[in-house]
Each structure stands twice: as structure tokens, then as C-alpha cells.
Amino acid sequence: MNPSEAFSLRGETALITGGGTGIGLAMARAMHAAGARVVLVGRREAELAAAVRLLGVGASHMVHDITHLDGAAALVEKVTREAGPVSCLVNNAGIHLKKPAVDTTPEEFQKVLNTHIVGAHALTRAVVPGMIERRHGSILFTGSMASLFGIPLVIAYTAAKSAMVGMVKGYATEFSQYGVRVNCIAPGWIETEMSRKALEGDPARKAKVLGRTPAASLGQPEDIGWAAVYLASPAAKFVTGVTLPVDGGASIGF
Ligand code: NDP
């Protein structure tokens, strides 16, 4: 296989949750540039439509709230009808919640888990039977540094993102024998709306982030985009069950 084939996503259809903004949009751009059809999913039509205009031919969107669990199968059917069978699912949609652990109510905790974990599971179980039938599929999750170590003031988010690492391993043990690989990208601190909100007005936290990141900067969304292309591509055909930090060294920094 030559390099342009090894890293090509031609013929693939990628469903990307949270694909209208930030890291999800960067993954959509990179996967689209690598040849995939991309379908962006989120709750805000305007953001999604703007992203699709940016990407052009081969991109489309569907408005869907992933916490509406009963809608997962219908979404996958609609995507299949309009863009072809989903061969890559990117479970990227997420919400953030920054507050002390004791102030985090069980309801707030549950909302974060519902988005990152239960919503992602509902979609995963909706796409996997088709992938198994076709003996071809790649599922990606967007994890976090909170998947790998403790971070204060984000208890529900940490629970969700560390649960993802286990889910990816569990799914990989069930699906990989059928040609369906499951992996997670753990972005370090990446410049997006979400990280701006988490770091704005908290210079001490920002200094701590940069102080423990050997690359000494925040990452760019496209850094995650190209990692997604790699993990979804034939180049990674023997890679499954892993969580890949893309973090400027934050997870090994001191
Ligand atoms: P954004 O806020 O830009 O992205 C979150 C996306 O998720 C939005 O497009 C949002 O769209 C979508 N979303 C949220 N809830 C739902 C829902 N219930 N149903 C469908 N879509 C939903 O931030 P990022 O790009 O930074 O975040 C993307 C992912 O990356 C998240 O999982 C986040 O935890 C993770 N991450 C981010 C890091 C960073 O430094 N920025 C670091 C590590 C991980 P809409 O509101 O229209 O539904």
C-alpha cells in the first residue's frame, strides 16, 4: 500500500457528533480532506449548516440531540439512506461542567454522563451491527486529559472521560474480531470555545496547563483532526482499544 492509500478515507462515511464546532469540526475537515463523506450531528442547526458550507461537497448535517436515546437508530437509518452506511462513528459531542465536587448535584453529574457516555453508547450500538455485517468499521471517542489523570473542579467530566477509556477497551474486545476497531483520542488543552470558557478568568489554571505541557502551548483543533484520520485509516488497521494522547506531552510532563 502506498502512503496516499494508507491514509485515505475515500469511500468512507463518517458520522461525527459535535461536528459543527471546535474539535469535531476539525476532525470533519481533516476526514473530509482525506476523502470521507462527513455527516455532522449536533443540536444547533445554524452551527452545523455553517460548517457544512465551509466543507462543501461531501458534507451534510443532521440536527439531533444524542441524549434523546430513542432517536439513535432513526438517526443512523437516515444517515445511511442519505449518505451511505456509516463506516466511521466519531463520538465527540461533549459538555463541560466546572465546579467543586461537593457543589456538583447528582442531576448535573448525570447530565454529563448522559451526553458523553450513555448518548455515545446509544449511537455505537446503533451503528455496530451494520459495521459487523460489512466487516468494516472504525469508532472513535474524544477523551481528554481527564481520561488519564485527576483534574480538580471537573468531577463529572472526569468520571465521563475516564469511563470512555474503559468503554473503548470493552468494545474493542467485542468488535475487533469482526473488523470493527475502537479507539480514543485524548486531546491535551486545545484552543476551542470549550477550553476558552474553562480557562478564561483563571490565569493560574492556564499557567498550570502550560507549565506541565512540554510543547509549552495549547494545541490546535487540526492536531486532533489528523490523529482522527490516522486512526480511521487503513494505516491503523492493527490499532484497536487504545487511547492516544495528542497533547504536546501534557500527560507525561512535570
Ligand atoms: P465544543 O463546545 O465546540 O464542542 C462540543 C460539541 O458537542 C458541540 O458541537 C455541541 O453542539 C455538541 N453537543 C453537545 N451536547 C450535544 C448533544 N446532547 N447532542 C448532540 N451534540 C451535542 O467544544 P470542543 O470542540 O472543545 O469539544 C469537543 C470534544 O472534545 C468534547 O467531547 C470535549 O469534552 C473534548 N475535549 C476538548 C478539549 C479542549 O481543550 N477543547 C480537551 C479535551 C477534550 P450543539 O451544542 O449544537 O449540540
Residues whose N, C-alpha, C, O or C-beta is under 5 A from the ligand:
A	BS01	NDP	G18 G19 G20 T21 G22 I23 G24 V41 G42 R43 R44 H64 D65 I66 T67 N92 A93 G94 I95 T115 T142 G143 S144 M145 P187 G188 W189 I190 T192 E193 M194 S195
